[in-house]
Amino acid sequence: AAAAEERLDSSYGSGALPEALPEALPVFPGARAEKPPPRPEGLSRQQLEALTYLSEDGDTLVHLAIIHCVPAVALCCITQLPREVLEIQNDLFQTPLHLAVYLEQPSVIQALIHKGVNPGLQDRNGNTPLHLACEQQHLQCAQQLLEGPATLDGTTQPRGNQDLQLQNWQGLACLHISTLKGNIPMMSLLLENGANIDVQEGTSGKTPLHLAVECHNCRAVQFLLRNGAYVDAQMYNGCTPLHLAVGRKDAAIAAILSHSGADTLLRNMENETAQDLADGNDDLLALLPFDDLKISGKPVVCSE
């Protein structure tokens, strides 16, 4: 328990969590001077000041309740505070929703989403709460994030304005992260909600299929191909998934790509085909067309 507390405090720099919320709601010394939002109906000035408290690290009472795993306090605050206060980002640019996802607190996530908070705000690493759910492999959290705010009849509506192609500062969209984790259910959830299966990451232009090949993950490769991934997608340097599979001498994945119609003759920026990269590897050459006819050890390519 002590180790967990140390981890949370070092990660988020929280101060002490006030214990008495619903009735006393004391004023906290050292709170930042903030212009209070319109007073929620039924709250005294002292209660309002407590609810809008900011620690020296920029954490609101909601942040602190989540960090210290006191969901009852967090839920009480969420019911009383306007959406704008619930979207306050601390000094690490984390919203309460980021922390609730990171610490896997589904009741708090649901309350925040139903209150209509923006799930697309990015922390200091460019991660949205959905990025964190993919990184932490919290499938239930991701499902909740993809729900919309509650309607008047208590039902939820799909959240259509969440940008699933949004990249963090490493250039990764949520589908890239879930592919790197090899999390097929998470990948499926993202695709069902409109993620672009061929989205390119921002540093080298790899699609999820490229990343699955790099991870030598046959299941992820097959899943992506079954769901319509473009087998000949090219990185910024022109390399296709087949280039990567052959370059890594992964005959099993090269076979999957070849059987899915990968073009073995596409050239990258260095004018190399997958056949060129397979030179000298009989297992890989056996997968590629025209390997039975060679001149000086090179496969013959028929031109039109």
C-alpha positions in Angstrom: 0.0 0.0 0.0 2.9 2.4 0.8 4.5 1.6 -2.5 1.3 2.3 -4.4 0.8 5.6 -2.5 4.4 6.7 -3.3 3.9 5.8 -7.0 0.7 8.0 -7.2 2.2 10.9 -5.3 5.4 10.9 -7.4 3.4 10.6 -10.6 0.9 13.3 -9.9 2.4 15.4 -7.1 -0.9 15.5 -5.1 -1.4 17.1 -1.7 -3.4 15.8 1.1 -7.0 14.9 0.4 -9.6 16.6 2.6 -11.6 14.0 4.4 -14.8 15.9 5.2 -16.5 16.9 2.0 -20.3 16.7 2.0 -21.1 18.7 5.1 -18.1 20.7 6.2 -16.2 21.3 3.0 -13.5 23.4 4.7 -11.5 26.2 3.0 -8.0 24.9 2.3 -4.9 27.1 3.1 -2.6 27.8 0.2 -5.3 27.4 -2.5 -4.8 29.4 -5.6 -6.8 32.6 -6.0 -9.4 31.7 -8.7 -12.4 33.5 -9.9 -15.2 31.2 -8.8 -17.7 29.9 -11.4 -21.4 30.6 -11.0 -22.4 29.2 -7.6 -24.2 25.8 -8.0 -27.6 25.9 -6.4 -27.8 24.9 -2.8 -24.0 25.4 -2.0 -22.7 27.8 0.6 -19.7 30.1 -0.2 -17.5 27.9 1.9 -18.6 24.7 0.2 -18.0 26.4 -3.2 -14.5 27.5 -2.3 -13.7 23.9 -1.2 -15.1 22.4 -4.4 -13.0 24.9 -6.6 -9.8 24.4 -4.5 -6.6 24.1 -6.5 -3.4 22.6 -5.0 0.1 23.9 -5.7 0.3 21.3 -8.4 -2.9 22.4 -10.1 -5.0 19.6 -8.8 -8.7 20.2 -8.1 -10.5 18.3 -5.3 -11.8 15.9 -8.0 -8.2 15.2 -9.1 -7.2 14.5 -5.5 -10.2 12.3 -4.8 -9.3 10.2 -7.8 -5.6 10.0 -7.0 -6.4 8.9 -3.5 -9.0 6.4 -4.7 -12.0 8.0 -2.9 -14.7 7.7 -5.6 -17.5 8.7 -3.3 -15.9 12.2 -2.9 -15.2 12.4 -6.6 -18.7 11.5 -7.5 -20.1 14.1 -5.0 -18.0 16.8 -6.6 -19.0 15.8 -10.1 -22.7 16.1 -9.4 -22.1 19.6 -7.9 -19.6 21.2 -10.3 -20.2 22.6 -13.8 -18.5 20.9 -16.7 -15.9 23.6 -17.2 -14.5 23.0 -13.7 -14.4 19.2 -14.3 -12.2 19.9 -17.4 -9.5 21.8 -15.5 -6.0 20.4 -16.3 -3.4 20.2 -13.6 0.3 21.2 -14.0 0.8 17.9 -16.0 -2.1 18.9 -18.2 -4.1 15.9 -16.8 -7.9 16.3 -16.4 -9.8 14.2 -13.8 -10.8 12.0 -16.7 -7.1 11.2 -17.5 -6.6 10.1 -13.9 -9.8 8.1 -13.6 -8.7 6.1 -16.7 -5.1 5.7 -15.5 -6.3 4.4 -12.1 -9.2 2.4 -13.7 -12.1 4.0 -11.8 -15.1 3.1 -14.0 -17.8 4.8 -11.9 -15.9 8.1 -12.0 -15.3 7.8 -15.8 -19.0 7.2 -16.4 -20.0 10.2 -14.3 -17.6 12.5 -16.1 -18.6 11.3 -19.5 -22.3 11.6 -18.7 -21.6 15.1 -17.4 -20.4 15.9 -20.9 -16.7 16.6 -20.3 -14.4 16.8 -23.3 -12.6 13.4 -23.7 -10.2 14.8 -26.3 -8.0 17.0 -24.1 -4.4 16.0 -24.2 -1.9 15.8 -21.3 1.7 16.9 -21.4 2.6 13.8 -23.5 -0.2 14.5 -26.0 -2.3 11.6 -24.7 -6.0 11.8 -24.5 -7.8 9.6 -21.9 -8.4 7.1 -24.7 -4.7 6.9 -25.5 -4.1 6.0 -21.8 -6.9 3.4 -21.9 -5.1 1.8 -24.9 -1.7 2.0 -23.2 -2.9 0.6 -19.9 -5.1 -1.9 -21.8 -8.2 -0.9 -19.9 -10.9 -2.1 -22.3 -13.9 -1.2 -20.1 -12.5 2.3 -19.7 -12.2 2.7 -23.5 -15.8 1.5 -23.9 -17.0 4.1 -21.5 -15.0 6.9 -23.2 -16.6 6.1 -26.5 -20.0 6.5 -25.0 -21.7 9.9 -25.3 -23.2 12.1 -22.6 -26.4 11.0 -21.0 -29.7 12.1 -22.6 -32.8 13.3 -20.8 -34.2 9.7 -20.6 -31.0 8.4 -19.0 -29.7 6.6 -22.1 -26.3 7.4 -23.7 -25.6 8.4 -27.2 -22.5 7.5 -29.2 -19.8 10.2 -29.1 -19.4 11.2 -32.7 -17.0 14.1 -32.2 -14.0 12.2 -30.7 -11.1 12.2 -33.1 -9.8 8.6 -33.1 -7.0 9.6 -35.5 -5.6 12.2 -33.0 -1.9 11.6 -32.4 0.1 12.0 -29.2 3.5 13.8 -29.2 5.1 10.5 -30.3 2.9 10.5 -33.4 0.8 7.6 -32.2 -3.0 7.3 -32.6 -5.0 5.0 -30.4 -5.0 2.2 -32.9 -1.2 2.3 -33.2 -0.9 1.9 -29.4 -3.4 -1.0 -29.2 -1.6 -2.7 -32.1 1.8 -2.3 -30.4 0.2 -3.9 -27.4 -1.3 -6.7 -29.5 -4.7 -6.1 -27.9 -7.1 -7.5 -30.5 -10.3 -6.6 -28.5 -9.2 -3.0 -28.1 -8.3 -2.8 -31.8 -11.7 -4.2 -32.7 -13.4 -1.6 -30.4 -11.6 1.3 -32.1 -12.4 0.1 -35.6 -16.1 -0.4 -34.7 -16.1 3.3 -33.5 -14.6 4.7 -36.7 -10.8 4.5 -36.3 -9.0 4.6 -39.7 -7.4 1.2 -40.1 -4.6 2.6 -42.3 -3.8 5.7 -40.2 -0.1 6.6 -40.5 1.9 7.4 -37.4 3.6 10.8 -37.5 7.3 9.9 -37.4 7.8 7.4 -40.3 4.4 6.9 -41.7 3.8 3.3 -40.4 0.3 2.0 -40.5 -1.0 -0.4 -37.8 -0.2 -3.2 -40.3 3.5 -2.1 -40.4 3.6 -2.1 -36.6 2.0 -5.5 -36.3 4.7 -6.8 -38.8 7.5 -5.2 -36.8 6.1 -6.8 -33.6 6.1 -10.2 -35.4 2.5 -10.5 -34.3 0.8 -12.9 -36.8 -2.6 -12.6 -35.1 -2.6 -8.8 -35.3 -1.5 -9.0 -39.0 -4.3 -11.4 -39.8 -6.9 -9.4 -37.9 -6.0 -6.2 -39.7 -6.0 -7.8 -43.1 -9.4 -9.4 -42.4 -10.7 -6.0 -41.5 -9.6 -4.3 -44.7 -6.1 -3.0 -44.0 -4.3 -2.0 -47.2 -1.6 -4.7 -47.7 0.6 -2.4 -49.8 0.5 0.7 -47.6 3.8 2.5 -47.9 5.8 4.4 -45.2 7.4 7.7 -45.9 10.4 5.9 -47.2 8.3 3.7 -49.5 8.6 0.5 -47.5 5.5 -1.8 -47.4 4.6 -4.3 -44.7 6.2 -6.9 -47.0 9.5 -5.0 -47.1 9.5 -5.1 -43.3 8.6 -8.7 -43.0 11.3 -9.8 -45.5 13.8 -7.4 -44.0 13.2 -9.1 -40.6 13.4 -12.5 -42.1 9.9 -13.3 -40.9 8.8 -16.0 -43.4 5.5 -16.7 -41.6 4.3 -13.1 -41.8 5.7 -12.7 -45.3 3.6 -15.7 -46.4 0.5 -14.1 -44.9 1.1 -10.9 -46.7 1.9 -12.6 -50.0 -1.3 -14.7 -49.8 -3.2 -11.5 -49.2 -2.0 -10.1 -52.5 1.0 -8.0 -51.4 2.9 -6.6 -54.4 6.4 -8.1 -54.2 7.7 -5.7 -56.9 6.9 -2.3 -55.2 10.1 -0.3 -54.7 11.0 1.8 -51.7 12.9 5.1 -51.7 16.2 3.1 -52.0 14.8 1.4 -55.1 14.6 -1.9 -53.4 11.8 -4.5 -53.8 10.9 -7.2 -51.3 12.6 -9.6 -53.6 15.8 -7.6 -53.4 15.7 -7.8 -49.6 15.0 -11.5 -49.7 18.2 -12.2 -51.8 20.0 -15.2 -50.4 17.2 -16.4 -48.1 15.7 -19.4 -49.8 12.7 -19.6 -47.4 11.7 -16.1 -48.3 12.4 -16.3 -52.0 10.2 -19.4 -52.2 7.3 -17.2 -51.2 7.8 -14.7 -54.0 6.9 -15.0 -57.7 9.4 -15.5 -60.5 11.9 -17.1 -58.1 12.3 -20.1 -60.3 13.9 -18.1 -63.1 17.0 -16.2 -62.3 19.9 -14.5 -64.0 23.1 -14.1 -62.0 21.1 -15.2 -58.9 18.5 -12.5 -59.3 14.8 -13.2 -59.8 13.6 -12.2 -63.3 10.9 -9.6 -63.4 8.7 -9.4 -66.4 8.0 -5.9 -67.7 5.0 -5.0 -69.7 
